[in-house]
Amino acid sequence: MTDWRPPLYPTPWAPTLYDHFFFASPIAANEINSPVSDYRYGGVFFEDIVHTGVDIPAPKGTPILAVGAGTVIWAGYGVFQGGYDPTDPYGQAVTIQHDFGYQNQPLYTIYGHMNEIDVVEGQHVETGDLLGLVGETGVVTGPHLHLEVRIGENSFFTTRNPELWLVPPIGWGIIAGRVMDGVGQLVYDQQIIITDPQNEQNWFAWSYGKTAVNSDSYYQENLVIGDLPAGSYILRTDFGGVGFRAPIEVHPGMVNYFTFRGYYGFTVGSPTAPGADFTPSPFETAIP
């Protein structure tokens, strides 16, 4: 597995009416800037802490860049409670309210665990402007950037999966899915393995935990894995002691979608309508 990635598509990138790749990478292209694969958005830590962002590993002191234009509305300790607190789990953090929104709702991004902050509240920044440096302040196990996307309100409970908002590398794509049991109820912390059979390489993802995370209004996903080179892959999972698999094609610059519904297996294809109540029929064409 390589840490190299191609340059990004231009922002904003919206290959369909329902996509919103509005944000550039917060870490420069010459640095490792892919999210940690085993603790993505919705991942569960210590059985009860659900991850509300993505973690991007980088050496202490790596520059952190604004992912989009906006105004700094927080800079320092205390972003979780909204008041100065040196014990805040985010450590030193910056919040940007962006100049643009989505579906008439404001957008915010949070940058946590910083070693140094180089902006002040009220300052306007452009995409790519320096916000500060990667650190390990707050609750961490090592230096990294914690990035969140919030929509509507600037709240811990209004996050969305950043991998559906960060523009992908050119020629690469994203897999998103909705993982359910046989009656259509969400399944939590279910592992899905994505295999590139040609290169014998695996990627691992887990469906979201129970609390504090939110699905996209169109995709209604509870699992996302980005940074996949375009090509043919195999989806695999074990459910109730039975193994299931299905082919999926990753198209460049696109969200490639599947559902899994317990013993009915995988169905590959996009949702039927944005914002629809997602209740697919168990008699859809499924791939066992």
C-alpha positions as CSV (number, residue, x, y, z in Angstrom):
1,M,0.0,0.0,0.0
2,T,1.3,3.5,-0.9
3,D,0.8,6.8,0.7
4,W,1.1,8.6,-2.7
5,R,-2.0,10.3,-4.0
6,P,-2.6,12.1,-7.3
7,P,-3.5,15.8,-7.3
8,L,-7.1,16.7,-6.4
9,Y,-10.0,17.6,-8.6
10,P,-10.8,21.3,-8.6
11,T,-13.1,22.6,-5.9
12,P,-16.1,22.7,-5.9
13,W,-16.4,19.2,-7.5
14,A,-20.0,18.0,-8.0
15,P,-20.2,15.2,-10.5
16,T,-24.0,14.7,-9.8
17,L,-26.7,17.0,-8.6
18,Y,-26.5,15.4,-5.1
19,D,-22.7,15.6,-4.5
20,H,-20.9,18.3,-2.6
21,F,-17.2,18.0,-2.7
22,F,-16.7,21.6,-1.7
23,F,-13.5,21.3,0.3
24,A,-9.8,20.9,-0.5
25,S,-7.4,18.8,1.6
26,P,-6.3,20.4,4.9
27,I,-2.8,18.9,4.5
28,A,-0.6,19.7,1.5
29,A,-0.3,17.2,-1.3
30,N,3.4,16.5,-0.5
31,E,2.4,15.2,2.9
32,I,0.4,12.0,3.8
33,N,-3.1,13.3,3.8
34,S,-5.5,10.3,3.8
35,P,-7.7,9.7,6.8
36,V,-6.8,6.9,9.2
37,S,-8.4,3.8,7.7
38,D,-9.3,2.0,11.0
39,Y,-10.9,5.0,12.7
40,R,-13.0,6.8,10.1
41,Y,-16.1,8.9,10.6
42,G,-18.6,6.9,12.7
43,G,-15.9,4.6,14.1
44,V,-16.3,3.4,17.6
45,F,-13.4,3.8,20.2
46,F,-13.4,2.2,23.6
47,E,-16.9,0.8,22.8
48,D,-18.8,4.0,23.5
49,I,-17.0,7.0,21.8
50,V,-18.2,7.5,18.2
51,H,-15.9,9.4,15.9
52,T,-17.4,12.6,14.6
53,G,-14.7,13.4,12.1
54,V,-11.7,11.9,10.3
55,D,-8.1,11.8,11.6
56,I,-5.3,12.6,9.2
57,P,-1.9,11.4,10.6
58,A,0.9,13.9,10.1
59,P,4.2,14.8,11.9
60,K,4.0,17.4,14.6
61,G,4.5,20.8,13.0
62,T,2.9,19.9,9.6
63,P,1.0,23.0,8.2
64,I,-2.8,22.8,8.5
65,L,-4.6,24.6,5.6
66,A,-8.1,26.0,5.4
67,V,-10.3,23.6,3.3
68,G,-12.4,26.5,2.0
69,A,-12.9,30.2,2.3
70,G,-14.6,31.6,5.4
71,T,-14.3,33.4,8.7
72,V,-12.6,32.0,11.8
73,I,-15.1,31.9,14.6
74,W,-13.1,29.9,17.1
75,A,-9.3,29.7,17.8
76,G,-8.0,28.1,21.0
77,Y,-9.0,25.6,23.7
78,G,-12.6,24.9,24.4
79,V,-14.3,24.3,21.1
80,F,-16.3,21.4,22.5
81,Q,-18.0,23.4,25.2
82,G,-17.8,26.8,23.4
83,G,-15.8,28.4,26.2
84,Y,-12.2,28.4,27.2
85,D,-11.2,25.0,28.7
86,P,-7.6,23.8,28.6
87,T,-8.8,20.2,29.2
88,D,-11.0,20.3,26.1
89,P,-10.8,16.9,24.2
90,Y,-10.2,18.7,20.9
91,G,-7.1,20.5,22.4
92,Q,-6.2,23.6,20.5
93,A,-8.7,24.0,17.7
94,V,-10.0,26.3,15.0
95,T,-13.5,26.6,13.6
96,I,-14.3,28.2,10.3
97,Q,-17.8,29.3,9.2
98,H,-17.6,29.1,5.4
99,D,-18.6,31.8,3.0
100,F,-20.9,29.3,1.3
101,G,-23.5,26.8,2.5
102,Y,-25.5,23.8,1.3
103,Q,-29.2,23.6,0.8
104,N,-29.6,27.0,2.5
105,Q,-27.7,25.8,5.6
106,P,-24.4,27.2,6.8
107,L,-21.2,25.0,6.8
108,Y,-18.5,24.8,9.4
109,T,-15.2,22.9,9.6
110,I,-13.3,22.1,12.8
111,Y,-9.5,21.5,13.0
112,G,-8.5,19.8,16.2
113,H,-5.4,18.8,18.3
114,M,-3.3,21.7,16.9
115,N,0.2,22.4,18.2
116,E,0.1,26.1,17.1
117,I,-2.7,28.4,15.9
118,D,-1.8,31.1,13.4
119,V,-5.2,32.8,13.0
120,V,-7.5,34.7,15.2
121,E,-11.2,34.9,15.6
122,G,-12.8,37.2,13.1
123,Q,-10.1,36.7,10.5
124,H,-11.1,35.8,7.0
125,V,-9.2,33.0,5.3
126,E,-9.1,31.7,1.7
127,T,-8.7,28.0,0.6
128,G,-5.2,26.9,1.4
129,D,-4.4,29.6,3.9
130,L,-2.3,28.5,6.9
131,L,-4.3,28.0,10.1
132,G,-1.6,26.5,12.2
133,L,0.4,23.4,12.8
134,V,-0.4,19.7,13.5
135,G,0.0,18.7,17.2
136,E,-1.1,16.4,19.8
137,T,-3.1,18.6,22.2
138,G,-6.3,17.3,23.7
139,V,-7.2,13.6,23.9
140,V,-4.9,11.9,21.4
141,T,-2.6,8.9,21.0
142,G,-0.2,10.8,18.8
143,P,0.1,13.8,16.5
144,H,-2.6,14.1,13.9
145,L,-5.3,16.5,12.6
146,H,-8.9,15.8,13.5
147,L,-11.2,17.3,10.9
148,E,-15.0,17.8,11.2
149,V,-17.7,19.1,8.8
150,R,-20.8,20.5,10.4
151,I,-23.9,21.6,8.7
152,G,-26.8,23.8,9.9
153,E,-25.6,24.5,13.4
154,N,-22.1,24.6,14.8
155,S,-22.7,21.6,17.1
156,F,-21.0,18.3,18.0
157,F,-24.3,16.7,16.9
158,T,-24.5,18.2,13.4
159,T,-21.5,16.6,11.8
160,R,-21.4,14.8,8.4
161,N,-18.8,12.5,7.0
162,P,-15.9,14.6,5.7
163,E,-15.0,12.0,3.1
164,L,-18.2,13.0,1.2
165,W,-17.1,16.7,1.3
166,L,-13.4,16.6,0.6
167,V,-12.6,16.6,-3.1
168,P,-11.1,13.3,-4.2
169,P,-7.8,12.8,-6.0
170,I,-8.0,12.8,-9.8
171,G,-8.8,9.4,-11.1
172,W,-9.9,8.1,-7.6
173,G,-13.3,7.6,-6.2
174,I,-15.3,6.8,-3.0
175,I,-17.5,3.9,-1.9
176,A,-20.5,4.6,0.3
177,G,-23.0,2.2,1.6
178,R,-26.0,1.6,3.8
179,V,-25.6,-1.6,6.0
180,M,-28.8,-3.1,7.3
181,D,-30.2,-6.3,8.6
182,G,-32.9,-8.3,6.8
183,V,-35.8,-6.0,8.0
184,G,-34.0,-2.8,7.1
185,Q,-32.7,-1.8,10.5
186,L,-29.2,-0.3,10.5
187,V,-26.4,-2.6,11.7
188,Y,-23.7,-0.9,13.8
189,D,-20.0,-1.6,13.6
190,Q,-20.3,-4.2,10.8
191,Q,-17.0,-4.7,8.9
192,I,-17.0,-4.4,5.1
193,I,-13.9,-5.5,3.3
194,I,-13.1,-3.9,-0.1
195,T,-10.7,-6.0,-2.2
196,D,-8.8,-5.1,-5.3
197,P,-8.4,-8.6,-6.8
198,Q,-5.8,-7.6,-9.4
199,N,-3.4,-6.1,-6.8
200,E,-4.5,-8.3,-3.9
201,Q,-5.0,-5.3,-1.7
202,N,-7.7,-4.9,0.9
203,W,-9.3,-1.8,2.5
204,F,-11.4,-2.1,5.7
205,A,-14.4,-0.1,6.8
206,W,-17.0,-0.4,9.6
207,S,-20.6,0.9,9.6
208,Y,-21.2,3.9,11.9
209,G,-21.8,3.6,15.6
210,K,-25.1,4.4,17.3
211,T,-24.8,8.0,18.4
212,A,-23.5,11.4,17.4
213,V,-23.1,10.9,13.7
214,N,-25.4,11.7,10.8
215,S,-26.0,10.4,7.3
216,D,-26.0,12.4,4.1
217,S,-29.5,13.5,3.1
218,Y,-29.2,11.7,-0.3
219,Y,-27.0,8.7,0.3
220,Q,-28.4,7.8,3.7
221,E,-25.1,6.0,4.2
222,N,-23.6,4.5,7.3
223,L,-20.3,3.6,5.9
224,V,-17.8,5.5,3.6
225,I,-14.3,4.7,2.4
226,G,-12.5,7.2,0.2
227,D,-9.2,7.3,-1.7
228,L,-9.8,4.3,-3.9
229,P,-8.1,4.2,-7.3
230,A,-10.7,3.7,-10.0
231,G,-11.2,0.1,-11.0
232,S,-13.0,-3.1,-10.2
233,Y,-13.4,-4.3,-6.6
234,I,-15.1,-6.9,-4.5
235,L,-17.3,-6.1,-1.5
236,R,-17.2,-8.8,1.3
237,T,-18.7,-9.2,4.7
238,D,-19.8,-12.0,7.1
239,F,-23.3,-11.7,8.5
240,G,-24.8,-14.2,10.9
241,G,-22.1,-16.8,10.0
242,V,-22.7,-16.5,6.3
243,G,-20.2,-14.8,3.9
244,F,-21.5,-12.4,1.2
245,R,-19.6,-10.8,-1.7
246,A,-20.4,-8.6,-4.7
247,P,-18.5,-6.8,-7.4
248,I,-18.5,-3.0,-7.5
249,E,-16.9,-0.6,-9.9
250,V,-15.3,2.5,-8.6
251,H,-15.7,5.3,-11.1
252,P,-13.2,8.2,-10.9
253,G,-14.4,11.3,-9.0
254,M,-17.6,9.6,-8.1
255,V,-19.5,8.2,-5.1
256,N,-20.1,4.5,-5.8
257,Y,-23.0,3.2,-3.8
258,F,-24.2,-0.1,-2.4
259,T,-26.7,-1.4,0.1
260,F,-26.4,-4.5,2.2
261,R,-29.5,-6.0,3.7
262,G,-28.7,-9.0,5.9
263,Y,-29.3,-12.4,4.3
264,Y,-30.6,-10.6,1.1
265,G,-27.0,-9.6,0.5
266,F,-25.5,-6.7,-1.5
267,T,-27.3,-4.5,-4.0
268,V,-25.1,-2.1,-6.0
269,G,-26.6,1.1,-7.4
270,S,-27.4,4.6,-6.4
271,P,-30.4,5.7,-4.2
272,T,-33.5,6.4,-6.1
273,A,-34.3,9.9,-4.9
274,P,-32.6,12.6,-2.7
275,G,-34.0,12.7,0.8
276,A,-36.3,9.8,0.2
277,D,-37.2,7.5,3.1
278,F,-34.8,4.8,2.4
279,T,-36.8,1.5,2.5
280,P,-35.6,-0.6,-0.4
281,S,-37.5,-3.7,-1.1
282,P,-36.0,-7.0,0.0
283,F,-36.9,-8.3,-3.5
284,E,-34.6,-5.9,-5.3
285,T,-32.0,-7.7,-7.4
286,A,-29.3,-8.6,-4.9
287,I,-26.0,-10.4,-5.2
288,P,-25.5,-13.1,-2.6
